[in-house]
């Protein structure tokens, strides 16, 4: 049986970061759906199943907490929270990393949460 490519929902209010995050993760073999903000994220979450949801640092904390409730209630997804330095970490997420640590840290966190080496190592 062939391994399924993990699907990721990436949520942010920063379009440039959404494009960059998608490019980084697709370059190493993941399937990424981008959602601009809370409303688009909820639409995607109602229509699709994701293996991982990445909640960007630009999402207001109240929206992050609401997204967490939706994901926990309707998905079996892992959750990665991206935060700015000094932000209080969210509870009830699987991992939290600094949003600006670099692509290697993002890729490593995603691989760890998905427990996969299906995507090749970045060089």
FENUR-V587165 format. One record per backbone hydrogen bond with DSSP energy under -0.5 kcal/mol. NH is the residue of the N-H (numbers start at 1). CO is the residue of the C=O. If there is no record, write none. Layout:
BEGIN
<<NH CO> <NH CO>>
END
This chain:
BEGIN
<<8 31> <9 52> <10 8> <10 33> <11 9> <11 54> <12 35> <15 13> <18 14> <19 15> <20 16> <21 17> <22 18> <23 19> <24 20> <25 21> <26 22> <27 23> <28 24> <29 26> <30 25> <31 6> <32 30> <33 8> <35 10> <37 12> <37 35> <40 36> <41 37> <42 38> <43 39> <44 40> <45 41> <46 42> <47 43> <48 44> <51 7> <52 7> <53 78> <54 9> <55 53> <55 80> <56 11> <56 54> <59 56> <63 60> <64 60> <65 61> <66 62> <67 63> <68 64> <69 65> <70 66> <71 67> <72 68> <73 69> <74 70> <75 71> <78 51> <80 53> <81 95> <82 55> <83 97> <87 84> <94 79> <95 79> <97 81> <99 83> <101 98> <106 102> <107 103> <108 104> <109 105> <110 106> <111 107> <112 108> <113 109> <114 110> <115 111> <116 111>>
END
